Amino acid sequence: MKLVICDDEKNIRDMIAECAAEVLGDISIECYPDAGIVASPEFDADILFIDIMMPGLNGMEAAGKLRENGKNTVIVFVTALEEYVFRAFDVGAFQYIVKPFEHERLKEIISRAADKARERIRIDKLLTERKNRKINTRTISAKIGSVNMQIPLKDIMYAEVFDRRIVLHMRSGEVIEYYGKISELEKLAGSDFFRIHRAYLINLAYIRSYDHKEVNISDSQIPIARGKHQELVKALLAYHGRERDF
């Protein structure tokens, strides 16, 4: 495991590092006098001890950036002012410790943080294995000219309809057209797809961003029909919930 300590007081950094080495043995430890590195998209650590009040970027702001970057690091806030700790849970902090603190209390928190980090590592491993094993073989059948094609649903980013023609925009960049009804495709596609507009059916896996008016899929802006925004949010929450379930 990797532990990162960010605190502008050297004696605090040294104390946490010494206790961590004593409790966890062979662990990678990095120490920094500020929180700038935590905000970097490349930053990664299993456990982060971070002071809330530091010059420049404070610990709370850095932790917010860490979560925005999609990191699941176990965060322990170090602070001299207890009133700040109530904001710690806004960024999913695991624990906080108030200065000055005793060695035994610090060792206890380090041990518990390590247990939490191991649990997250185990879950991430299971999810990765599950994702690697999961091969979506569901297909739709489409007649292109005189040829019947089997098209994997997982490779369809979105579908749109013109008159009686359905146009499939594929992950590969290929565009496939065939005669059919988008309502029938919607039934076959299942809950990983969402009918965002009468003319569009989108694969939730490929949404890059969205607002109240449109979604962005592979640089294509697709309009959201009136009244569909809340339904889209619910569909996305359900989709990501299924992806986390194992």
C-alpha positions as CSV (number, residue, x, y, z in Angstrom):
1,M,0.0,0.0,0.0
2,K,0.9,3.6,-0.5
3,L,0.5,6.3,2.2
4,V,0.8,10.0,1.4
5,I,1.1,12.6,4.2
6,C,0.5,16.3,3.4
7,D,1.1,18.7,6.3
8,D,3.1,22.0,6.5
9,E,4.5,21.0,9.9
10,K,7.5,18.7,9.6
11,N,7.2,17.3,13.1
12,I,3.6,16.1,12.3
13,R,4.7,14.6,9.0
14,D,7.5,12.7,10.7
15,M,5.3,11.5,13.5
16,I,2.6,10.1,11.2
17,A,5.3,8.5,9.0
18,E,7.0,6.9,12.0
19,C,3.8,5.5,13.4
20,A,2.7,4.2,10.0
21,A,6.0,2.4,9.5
22,E,5.7,0.9,13.0
23,V,2.0,-0.2,12.5
24,L,2.1,-1.3,8.8
25,G,5.7,-2.3,8.3
26,D,6.6,-2.5,4.6
27,I,4.5,0.4,3.2
28,S,5.4,3.1,0.7
29,I,5.3,6.6,2.5
30,E,5.6,10.0,0.8
31,C,5.5,13.3,2.6
32,Y,4.7,16.8,1.3
33,P,4.6,20.2,2.9
34,D,1.6,21.3,0.9
35,A,-1.5,19.8,-0.8
36,G,-0.7,20.7,-4.5
37,I,0.2,17.1,-5.5
38,V,-3.2,15.8,-4.3
39,A,-5.1,17.9,-6.9
40,S,-3.1,16.4,-9.8
41,P,-5.1,13.9,-11.9
42,E,-2.0,11.6,-11.8
43,F,-2.1,11.5,-8.0
44,D,-2.9,8.1,-6.5
45,A,-2.6,6.7,-3.0
46,D,-4.3,4.1,-0.9
47,I,-4.3,6.3,2.3
48,L,-4.0,10.1,2.6
49,F,-3.3,12.0,5.8
50,I,-3.9,15.6,5.0
51,D,-3.9,18.8,7.1
52,I,-7.0,20.9,6.5
53,M,-5.4,24.4,7.1
54,M,-2.3,24.9,4.9
55,P,-1.0,27.8,2.9
56,G,-2.2,27.7,-0.8
57,L,-4.6,24.9,-1.6
58,N,-6.1,23.8,1.7
59,G,-6.7,20.1,2.6
60,M,-10.5,20.3,2.1
61,E,-10.1,21.8,-1.4
62,A,-7.5,19.2,-2.3
63,A,-9.7,16.3,-1.1
64,G,-12.5,17.7,-3.3
65,K,-10.2,17.7,-6.3
66,L,-9.2,14.1,-5.5
67,R,-12.8,13.0,-5.5
68,E,-13.5,14.9,-8.7
69,N,-10.6,13.0,-10.3
70,G,-12.4,9.7,-9.4
71,K,-9.9,8.5,-6.7
72,N,-11.2,6.3,-4.0
73,T,-8.3,7.0,-1.5
74,V,-9.0,6.6,2.2
75,I,-8.8,10.1,3.5
76,V,-7.9,11.1,7.1
77,F,-8.0,14.8,7.9
78,V,-5.5,16.3,10.4
79,T,-6.6,19.5,12.0
80,A,-6.1,21.8,14.9
81,L,-9.7,23.2,14.6
82,E,-12.4,20.7,15.3
83,E,-15.1,22.8,13.8
84,Y,-13.8,22.1,10.3
85,V,-14.3,18.3,10.6
86,F,-18.0,18.4,9.9
87,R,-17.1,19.3,6.3
88,A,-14.9,16.3,6.0
89,F,-17.8,14.0,5.2
90,D,-18.7,16.0,2.2
91,V,-15.7,14.5,0.5
92,G,-16.2,11.0,1.9
93,A,-13.5,11.3,4.5
94,F,-12.8,8.1,6.5
95,Q,-11.7,9.8,9.8
96,Y,-10.1,12.9,11.3
97,I,-7.7,13.5,14.1
98,V,-7.3,16.7,16.1
99,K,-3.9,18.1,17.0
100,P,-2.2,17.6,19.3
101,F,-2.7,13.8,19.3
102,E,-1.1,10.9,21.1
103,H,0.9,8.1,19.4
104,E,-1.6,5.4,20.4
105,R,-4.6,7.3,19.0
106,L,-2.7,7.9,15.8
107,K,-1.6,4.2,15.5
108,E,-5.3,3.2,16.0
109,I,-6.5,5.4,13.2
110,I,-3.6,4.3,10.9
111,S,-4.5,0.7,11.5
112,R,-8.2,1.2,10.8
113,A,-7.5,3.3,7.7
114,A,-5.3,0.5,6.4
115,D,-8.1,-2.0,7.0
116,K,-10.4,0.2,5.0
117,A,-7.9,0.6,2.2
118,R,-7.4,-3.2,2.0
119,E,-11.1,-3.6,1.7
120,R,-11.3,-1.1,-1.1
121,I,-8.4,-2.8,-2.9
122,R,-10.1,-6.1,-2.6
123,I,-13.4,-4.7,-4.0
124,D,-11.6,-3.0,-6.8
125,K,-9.9,-6.3,-7.7
126,L,-13.2,-8.2,-7.7
127,L,-14.9,-5.5,-9.8
128,T,-12.0,-5.6,-12.3
129,E,-12.1,-9.4,-12.5
130,R,-15.9,-9.3,-12.9
131,K,-15.6,-6.7,-15.7
132,N,-12.9,-8.7,-17.5
133,R,-15.1,-11.9,-17.3
134,K,-18.3,-10.1,-18.3
135,I,-18.6,-10.4,-22.1
136,N,-21.8,-8.9,-23.4
137,T,-22.8,-11.2,-26.2
138,R,-26.3,-9.8,-26.7
139,T,-26.9,-8.8,-30.3
140,I,-29.5,-7.4,-32.6
141,S,-30.3,-8.7,-36.0
142,A,-30.4,-6.2,-38.8
143,K,-30.8,-6.8,-42.6
144,I,-28.3,-4.8,-44.5
145,G,-29.2,-5.2,-48.2
146,S,-29.4,-8.9,-48.6
147,V,-27.2,-9.7,-45.6
148,N,-28.4,-10.4,-42.1
149,M,-26.0,-9.0,-39.6
150,Q,-25.6,-9.7,-35.9
151,I,-24.6,-6.5,-34.2
152,P,-23.3,-6.5,-30.6
153,L,-25.4,-4.1,-28.5
154,K,-22.4,-3.1,-26.4
155,D,-20.8,-1.6,-29.5
156,I,-23.7,0.7,-30.2
157,M,-23.1,4.2,-28.8
158,Y,-26.5,5.5,-29.9
159,A,-29.2,5.0,-32.5
160,E,-31.3,7.6,-34.3
161,V,-34.2,7.2,-36.7
162,F,-35.0,8.8,-40.0
163,D,-38.4,7.9,-41.4
164,R,-38.3,4.1,-41.3
165,R,-34.5,3.8,-41.2
166,I,-32.5,3.3,-38.0
167,V,-29.0,4.6,-38.0
168,L,-26.6,3.0,-35.6
169,H,-23.5,4.9,-34.5
170,M,-20.9,2.3,-33.5
171,R,-18.0,2.5,-31.1
172,S,-15.6,1.9,-34.0
173,G,-16.9,5.0,-35.8
174,E,-18.8,2.9,-38.3
175,V,-22.4,3.9,-39.2
176,I,-24.9,1.1,-39.9
177,E,-28.3,1.8,-41.4
178,Y,-31.2,-0.6,-41.7
179,Y,-35.0,-0.5,-41.9
180,G,-36.8,-1.0,-38.6
181,K,-38.6,0.6,-35.6
182,I,-36.7,2.3,-32.9
183,S,-39.3,1.2,-30.4
184,E,-38.5,-2.4,-31.2
185,L,-34.8,-1.7,-30.8
186,E,-35.5,0.0,-27.4
187,K,-37.2,-3.2,-26.2
188,L,-34.3,-5.4,-27.3
189,A,-31.6,-3.1,-26.0
190,G,-32.8,-3.2,-22.3
191,S,-32.0,-1.0,-19.4
192,D,-28.5,-0.1,-20.4
193,F,-30.0,2.0,-23.1
194,F,-32.3,5.1,-22.7
195,R,-34.8,6.7,-25.1
196,I,-33.8,10.2,-24.6
197,H,-35.8,11.6,-27.4
198,R,-38.4,10.2,-29.8
199,A,-35.6,10.1,-32.5
200,Y,-32.7,8.9,-30.3
201,L,-31.8,5.9,-28.2
202,I,-28.5,6.1,-26.3
203,N,-26.2,3.7,-24.7
204,L,-25.7,4.9,-21.1
205,A,-22.1,3.6,-21.1
206,Y,-21.0,6.1,-23.6
207,I,-22.3,9.4,-22.1
208,R,-19.3,11.8,-21.6
209,S,-21.3,14.6,-20.1
210,Y,-24.9,16.0,-20.0
211,D,-26.9,18.9,-18.9
212,H,-30.6,19.8,-19.0
213,K,-30.6,20.2,-22.7
214,E,-28.3,17.6,-24.2
215,V,-25.9,14.7,-23.7
216,N,-22.5,14.4,-25.2
217,I,-21.6,11.0,-26.8
218,S,-18.3,10.8,-28.7
219,D,-18.5,14.6,-29.5
220,S,-22.1,14.3,-30.7
221,Q,-24.6,16.5,-28.9
222,I,-27.9,14.7,-28.6
223,P,-31.0,16.7,-27.5
224,I,-32.9,15.7,-24.4
225,A,-36.7,15.8,-24.9
226,R,-38.7,18.0,-22.5
227,G,-39.4,16.1,-19.3
228,K,-36.7,13.5,-19.9
229,H,-33.9,15.0,-17.9
230,Q,-34.9,13.5,-14.5
231,E,-35.6,10.2,-16.1
232,L,-32.1,10.2,-17.6
233,V,-30.6,10.9,-14.2
234,K,-32.5,8.0,-12.6
235,A,-31.5,5.7,-15.5
236,L,-27.8,6.7,-15.1
237,L,-27.9,6.1,-11.3
238,A,-29.4,2.7,-11.8
239,Y,-26.9,1.9,-14.6
240,H,-23.9,2.8,-12.4
241,G,-25.4,1.0,-9.5
242,R,-25.5,-2.2,-11.6
243,E,-21.9,-1.7,-12.6
244,R,-20.8,-1.5,-8.9
245,D,-22.8,-4.5,-7.9
246,F,-20.9,-7.8,-7.8
